[in-house]
Amino acid sequence: MARKKPLVVVTRKLPDKIETRMRELFDARLNVEDKPLTHAQLVEAIAGADVLVPTVTDRIDSAVLSQAGPNLKLIANFGNGVDHIDVATATQRGITVTNTPGVLTEDTADMTMALLLAVPRRLTEGAALLTNEGGEWPGWSPTWMLGHRIWGRRLGIIGMGRIGQAVARRAKAFGLQIHYHNRRPLPPRIEEELEATYWDSLDQMLARMDILSVNCPHTPATYHLLSARRLKLVRPDAYIVNTARGEVIDENALARMIEAGEIAGAGLDVFEQEPAVSPKLLKLAKQGKVVLLPHMGSATVEARIDMGEKVIVNIKTFMDGHRPPDRVLPSML
């Protein structure tokens, strides 16, 4: 007799290839409209599912987890970051949490470099000039639309995991000097390969960099890691790029300091109150002082399919009675 397929509830629309495979393997309930679930819908899903497949738009806190049904044993997150999931509470309730590490690395690093170039070189300003209604390009001029070169500048990477190292490799090829702050130094072999300088003091590194790249996860320890106090250490001619999580930076303080000319500018792919974007940042974007993107760091067809395949492997492995390869434990956060 065939074993009953597990009920897998997927909270957002995934690539067709992934959804088709999920329907083949599991009793998969899909979100064909691709609208974020309401709190009530999320509670309903978590009450009846064997497996929940959420995304970063789903807030799975202790209140939601308290409504979990007896059959829920796995939360297979579609994404690397798990700051939207109360992993400690899930673990206490006997619910395993997995994520999709590794497959986002190269795409997020590419986007980091794109922002790292776009802000000092004023790329969005130039593009807007040609496309905005009523805009008129007067032609080339020796002193018009001048930005700043990045070659030879010091790049300070905050968080030197997979993505931070991928950013460092790209940045080194662009002629930047690599510096980094991390919980612990990299192995000497990798440090030598990247020609990277380690700073155990984030404060000291912030005060000396031309460009800062935020590549650390959002955890309780990294919430507002770049606080108002730390942002005041940043040089007034420096730029900040963030493709990690908006909560790592005190967004209001950042906007205030850019507006005051205390920081040169920023390239942001993530925001503290997503999907809401600070009106202060939107105003600065119109002034050309910041480049804003709608959380596109891992938005490639290849990455989304790879993420979905990892989700399927984690579910299948778990349902077969084995430890899933991408299990997340509270001690890892």
N, C-alpha and C positions, 0 to 999 in steps of 0.2 A: 504494500500500500504506500502510495507516495506521501512523503512528509508534507505537512501543511506549510505553505510559504509564509514567512514572517510579514506582518503588516508594517510597511515602511512608509512613513508620511514625509513628503518632501515639501518644504515651505515655500520654495520659489521655483520659477521655471528654469530648468537646466537644459544644456544642449540636447537636441533630439537624439543623438547617438547614445547619450548617457541614459536618458529617460527610457528609451526603447530597451536597453539592456536591463535596466531596473525592473521593467515590466516582465521581462523574460524570467528573471531570477527570483523576484519578490512579488508580494501583493502590494504594489506600489501605488500610493495615492498622490497624484501629481497636482501641482498648482498651475493649471494651464493659463490662467489670467495673469500670472506673474505680479500679483499685487501682494504687498506685505500682509501677513496675517495680522488680524486684530488680536488684542490680548485674549479675548474670549475664544477666538478660533485657535490660538496657540494652546490654550488650556484644554480645549476639546481634543486637539491633536495629541497632546502629550498624555491625555487620559486613556486613549484607546490604542496607541501605537505600541508595537514591539521595538521599533527603531524610529528615531526622529532624525531627519536630515535638515538641520537649520543652516542659515547663513548669518552674516554679520548684522543683518537688519532685524534679527529676532533676539529680543532680550529675554534670556532664560535665567531668571534669578531664582532666589529661594522660594518666592511666592508662587511662581509658576511651577517649580519642581515639586512643591508640596501637593500639587494637583495631579502628579504623575500616577498613572494606573499601575497595577501590579505587574503588567507584562512589559513595561518599558525597562529595558536593560542596556540600551546603547543609544548614545547621542553621537551620530557620525557627522561632525561639522563639515560643511562644504566651505573650506577656507582654512588658512593657517592660523590666524589669530583666534583666540578663544576668550577674549576679554568680555564678550557678551554672554558668556556661560558661567554660572557659579559652579566651577569644577569641584570645589571642596564639598558643597552640599550634594552634588550629584554622586560623588564618590561615597559619601556617608550613606546615601540611600541605595548603594549597590548598583549605581548606573555608571557604566563605562563611557568615557568621552574620548573621541578620536578627532584628529584634524588632518590637514593635507599639506604637510611640510615639503619643502624642496621644489615643488613644481612651479612656484611663483617667483623663484629667485631671479632668473635672468630677465623676465619681463619687468619686474619691479625695479631692478637695477637699471634697465634701459630707460624707464620713465624718470628715475632719479637723475640720470645724466641729461635727459631732455630738459628737465626743469633747471638743472644746474647750468645749462647753456642758455635757456630761454630768458632767465631773469637778468643776468649781467649784460647779455647782448640785445635785450629789448625786442625779442622776436615777435611777441604778440602785439606790441605796439606797432611794429612795422607792418605786420599782416593786416591789422585793423585799419591802418591808414589807406590801404588799397581797396578794402572791401566795404568799409562803412559808407553808408549813403551820404553823399555830399562831400566825401573826402576827395582830396586832390593831391597827387604827388607832384611836387614842383621839379623833380629831377635830382640827380646826384649832386651832393655838395660835400666839400672836404670836412665841414664842421657840423653836419646835420646827422641826427639820430646816433650819436656816439655812445657806445656802451663801454664795457671793460673786458679785456682779455682774461681768460681763465688760466692760460698756460703760465706755469711758474708760481701759481698761487698755492696757498696752504689750505687743504681740505681737511676739516675735522669731522670724522665719522663717529656718530654716537650710536653704539651698538654694532659690534663686529661679528655678527653671526653670518649665516649664509649670504644674506642680501648685502650686508655691509661689506663683506669681502668681495662680492661681485661688483659692487660699486667701486671699490678700491682698485680693482683690476682695470676697469674701464677708465677711471680717473687718471691712473698712472699713465695709460696710453695717451691721454690728452695733456700730459706734461704737468699734472698737479703733484704737489708734495703731499704724501699721505700721512695723516695723523689720526689717532683714534682713542676713544675712551670706551672701556668695556669692564664688565665685572672682574675679568681676569685677563692677563696678556695672552695673545695668540702664541701658539708654539713657535719657537725660534725659526723653524723652516719656513713657515708661512709669513712671518714678519719680515724675513729676509727677502722672500719672493716679492712681496708688496712694497719693500723699502719703507715700511710703516713705523712710525714713532708712537709708542704707547704712552698715554697720560693716565696715571692713576687718579689724578685730580681733574674732575670735569671743569671745575671753576678755572683752573689754570689754562686748560686747553681753550676754553671759550674765548678768553681774552686775547688769544694769539692767532686765531684763524681768520682767513679771508672769506671762506665759505664753510657752512656747517650743514651736514646732512644727517637727519634723524632717521635711524634704521633699527631702532629697538622696539620690542613689543610693548603694548600697553598692559601694565600690571599695576597693582596697588603701589609698588615701589617706584614706578616710572610716571605716575600721574603728576602732571605739571613738573616733570623733571626739569624742563626749561621754564622755571618760575619767573616772576617779575624780577626777583633779585638776581637770578642768573642771567636773564636777558640784558640786564644793565651792564654785565661784564663784556658783552659782545661789542666789538668795535663798530663805530658808526658807518664805516665803509664796507661792512661785511654783509653777506647774504645768507639766508637760512632756507633750506629745502626740507620738506617733510613728506615722505611717502609711506610713513609707518601708521601712526594713529594720531588723530587730532588732539586727544587728551594728553599727549606727552608735553604739549606746549600750552602755556597760559595764553590763549588766543587773544583775549582782550588786551593784555599787556603788550603782546607782539604788535597788534594793530596800532595801539597808541604810540609805541616807540617808532614804528615806521613812519607814521603820520608826522611825528615830531622831528624826523630826520636823525634819530638816534640809532637806527638800523637801516641799511641801504635798501633792503627789499627782501622778498620771500617768494618761493615757489611752493605752493601747497596743493597736494592731491587729496588731503584728508582734513576733516574739520571736527572741532570739539563737539558740536551739536548736530552732527549729520542726521538728516539731509539738509537741515537749516545751515545757511552760511551767514556769518556775521555781516550786517550792513556796513560796518566799518571796513571790512576786507573788500567788499564789493565796490565801495567808493574808491579804495586804494587801487583796485584793479583798473578802474576807469582812468585813473591818473597814471597808470603804467608802472606803479611801484610794486605790485605783486602780480604773479601769474597764478590763476586758480583753475584747477581741473576737478571734475566730479568723480573722484575716487576711481581712476582709470588705471592704476598701477599694474594690475594683473589682468587687465581687460584685453586678452588675446584669445582667439578661438582655441589655440593650442593649450593655453593654460587652463581654460575652463574645462576642456575635455580631460586633461591630465588630472585636474582636481576631482572630476566626477569618477574617473577610473580608480583613484585612490579611495574615494568614499565606498565604492562597490567592493574593493578588496577588503577594506576594514569590516564592512558588514558581513561579507561572505566568510571571512576568517573567523569572526566572532560567532556567527551562527553555526559554524562547523566545530565549535568548542575549543578554539585556540585563541591565544592572546593576539589581538589585532596589532599590526605593525606600527600604527601611528597613535598608540594610546597616550593620552595626556593625563599626568598626575599632578595633584596640587603642589607637590614638591618641585616640580619643573617650572613653576610660575614665579 
